[in-house]
């Protein structure tokens, strides 16, 4: 595997076009699921740099919509957040399975 360091512009362009096999991306943890999940995981952001993993799932989209609807209701948010965590994990595992070994380049920003 080749690991290359790239400048900020290359990093942004590669992330936006998903031109990488592996890239470090950090999501901040929050105590409760919030509306910020929409831009990171919702299918409507698939063609932006926000939905970096490229998740496109009606199940994930519905869970996010419910999370947005129930903001402020901890009893509703906890099971929805857990379900989204499982759904997103499955999507990421599937994506990793599909692209694993597709290329030989890694990107380090």
PEBEL-V910024 format. One line per field, one symbol per residue. phi: phi as a letter, one per 40 degrees, with the letter a starting at -180 (. if undefined). A space follows every 10 residues. Layout:
phi=???
This chain:
phi=.cbbcbcdcc dccccccfca caacbbbccb cbcbcccccc bcdcbccbcc cdcgcbaccc dccccccccc dgbccccdcc ccccdcccdc cccccccccd gcabbbbbc
